[in-house]
Amino acid sequence: MIITILSIVFPVFAISAIGYLYGRHHRPDMAAINRLSMDIFVPALVFTALAGKSFDLARYGQLALAGVAVIIGSGLLAWPFVRLLKVDYKTFIPPIMFNNSGNMGLPLAMLALGEAAVPAAVVLFLIEMILHFTLGIYMIDRRINLLSLLKMPMIIATVLGLIVGGANIPLWPPLALMIEMIGDVAIPLLLFSLGVRLTGVSLKDWQLGAITGILCPMTGLAMVWLIMPWLTLPPLQQSLLIIFGALPPAVLNFLVAEQYNQEPEKVASVVMLANLTSLIVMPLALALALSG
């Protein structure tokens, strides 16, 4: 079991470590690369997973609802700590709720559970993204324009993928291969980008970051434990939900905080330190998921 878990987490953390070392020496500006990931590479991955023959929307209905419950429930469980820690809920609660289902969740799902887990992992990733860009932004800024969500490449790729997959529309093989090759860039690039982001870790708010690093997986796994008896998920989706619940905060929390000027330096410190804490948490979560 230990060797299996090490073989799963090694590529994830090794690629991130390469990004960290490269970022320390060269200080690359990742803004354009991250924009490419969100606008092209990840949407291609999403489209490929949803348009594939293995994807059946009805199979993932319960999993999608479970993802919503884990995200919202995590925030509710963490709410009492806002007053205890004397922090702004707009700074503290979103990193607890919205986890790293892209940079870390997709690679871990594929490496731990195989290619068959990718469509289900994409469903959870989409749930997290949609809630983050609606509920998450609304928590920070009540003036959010929901219509702007429809213009996101991720949403467009999702709709097109569901149409192609649901209607079983055959794609010209060279076109399908091209989209798949573009999507294959997403996972290693997300991990590399995460490593570069870690170079900006500040120890100024290390206590809040450490608490978030522990509280984020604890609330997520607590919600999984609470809702699992009410679900009839197949074993693969059960294991994937455990991994999803244990994930650290998404790097996107920092980008949103920066855009809306919601204590971005504190959010960056919290998110990055919590992701470092996942070096300990995720192997334990994988052991729990694989044992199931």
N, C-alpha and C positions, 0 to 999 in steps of 0.2 A: 504493500500500500504506500509506504514512504517513497519508494523509488518511482511509483506511478505518479504521485503528487508532484515530486520534484521534476519529473519529465514534463509535466503539464505547466508548472509555473516558471520553469527555467526560460523557455523562449519569451514569455511575456515580460519577465523582469530583465532578461538579458538585453532585449531590444530597447527597453526603456533605459537601461543603464548606458547603452551605447549613445542614445539620444542625450542623456545627461552629460556624459563625458564630452561629446561633441559640442554641446551647448556651453559647457564651462570654458572650452578653449576658443570657440569661434563666435559665440554670442549671436547666432543667426536670428534674423527677424522671421518668426514663424507665422506672422499674421496672414501673409499671402498663401502659405502652404495650408494653414488651417482653413482658410476660406475655400481653397480647392477641395479639401477633404469634405467639407460640409456641402459644397455646391455640386461636386462631380463624383468623387470616388465613393463616398458613403451612399449617395443616392443610387449609384450603379450597383453597389452591393445589395441594397434593399430591393431594387427592381429584380435583380437576378434571383434572389431568394423567394420573392413573392410570385414571380412569373414562372418559376420552375414547376415541373410536373409534380414534385413532392409536396407542393403547398396546397393545402385545403383550408380555407378560412374557417369553416365550421369546426375543425379540429382544435382551433386555438381560442375559441370564444371564452371558455373558462379561464384559460391562462391569461388572457387579456384582462378580464375582470379581476383576477388575482393580482396582476401587476398594478392595477389602479388601487386596489385595497392596500397593498404593501406601501405604495408611495404616500397615499393620503394618511393611512394609519400611522406610518412612521412619524409624520409631522405632528399628529395628535399626541402620540406617546412622548415626543420630545418637548411638547409645549410647556409642561411644568418647569423645565430646566431654564426657560427664558428668564423667569423672575429669580430663580435660584442663582443663576450665573450673572444676572444683571446685564444682559445683552439685548440688543435690538432684535426682535423676532425676524425682521426682514433680512438681517445679516446671518442669523443662526439657523432658522428653520429650513430655508431652501436647501442648503448643503446636506441636511439630514434627509430630506425627502427625495431629492433628485440625484441618483447615483451614477456611477461611472459605467453605465451599461454599454457605452460605445467603445472608448479606449481600452477598457479592461474586460467588460462583460462579453463582447463578441469573441475576442481571442480565447478567453477562458472556456467559453461554451464549446467552441470548435475543437480545442485541444483536449478538453476533458471528456466530451460526450460525442465528438465526431461530427462529420458534415451533416448528419441527420438532425442535429440540434440547431443548425444555423437558422432555418426559418422561424423556429420558436423563439430563438434569441433575438431575431430581428423584430418579432412582434413585441417583445418586452421593451426593446430599444425604442421602437416607435411610440409605444405608450408613454414611456418616460419623456421622450422628446416633445410629444404633443402636449402633455401636461405641463412640462417645463415652460414651453413657449405660450401657454395660455394661463393656467392657474399660477405658475411660478412668477411670471412677469406681472400678473394682476396683483399678487401679494406685495410687490414692490411699487408698482405704478398702476393705479386704478383707471388710468386713461388708455389702456391697451386697446389697439385696433385689431379685433379678431380677424377681420378680412385680410390683413397682411399675412396671416398664417397660410392662406391658400396659395400665396406666391412662393412659398419656400420650395426649393428643389426637392427636399426630402418628402414633402407632402405630394408633390407632383409625381415623383417616382413611385410613391406608395399607391396612389390612385391608378396609375398606368399598370403597375405590377399586378394589382388586384384584378383589373380588367382583363389583362392578358392571361393571368393564371386562372381566374374564375371562368372565363369563357373558353379556356383551352385553345387560345389563338396561337398557332405555330409561328415562330419567328424564323426568318432566314438564318440558317446556321452560322454563316460568317458574322452576321450582325449580333446574334446571341453570344458568340465567342468574344467579339470585341467588347461588349458590355461586361461580360464576365471578367475579362482581363483587366478592365478599368476598375471593377469592383475589388479585384484581388489586391490592388494597391492599398486599399483602405485600411485594413487591419494593421499591417506593419507600420504604415505611416502614422496611424493614430497612436501606436505605442511609442514610436520615436518622438512624436510631438509631445506626448506626456512626459517623457524623459527630459526633453529640453525645458518644459515648463517647470520641472522640479528644481532647475537651477535658480529659480527665483524665490525659493523657500526662505521665509524670514522667521527667525526664532522669537520675534517680538511677542507674538500671541501664541506661544507654544503650548501653554496650559489649555487654552480654548481649543487649539488644534488637536491636542491629545484626547481631550474629552470627546470631541466630535468624532475622532477616529475610533473610539470605543462605542460611543452612543449610536453612530450611524448603522453599523452592522447589528448591534444589539436590538434596536427598534425594528429593523428590517426582518431579522430572523424571528423576533417575537411575533410580528404580524404573520409571517409564514406559518409559524406554529399554531396561531389562533385560527387561521382560515383553512389550513390543510384538511382537517376532518370534514369540512363541508364541501370539499371538492372531489371530483372523480377524475383526477389527472392521471395519464399514463406515467410509468416510472421515469422516463426520460424528462418529461415536463416537470415532475416533482423535483428531480435533481437540479434542473435548471432554475426553478423558482428559489431553491435554497441558495444557489450561487448568486442569483439576482438580489436576494434579501441581504446578503453579506457584503455587497460591493461598497467601496468607499464613495465619497462625494464626487460628482462629475466636475471636471475642469471647467465645463461650461458655466458653472455657478459664478466663477470669477469673471468670465467674459460678460455675463449679464449684469453683475454688480458693477463692473467698470462702466458699462454702457449707461446705467441708470444712477451712477455715482452713489452707490449704496455701500459705503465703507469698503471699497475694492481691495485696499491693502490688507485689511483684516480678513476678508473673505479669501483672498489668495493664500494667506498664511494658513488659515484653517483647512482649506481644501488640500493644499500640498502636504501638510503634515499628516492629515488624515489618510492620504494616499500612501505615505510612507508607512503608516501604521498597518496598512493592508498587507505588508510583507509578512506580518505575523498572522493576521486574521484570515486571509484568503486560503492558505494551506489548510487551516483547521476547517474552514467551511467546505473546501473540496473534499476533505476526508469524510465529513458528514454527508455530503451529497453523493459521493461514490459508494459509501457504505450502504446507502438506501437503495 
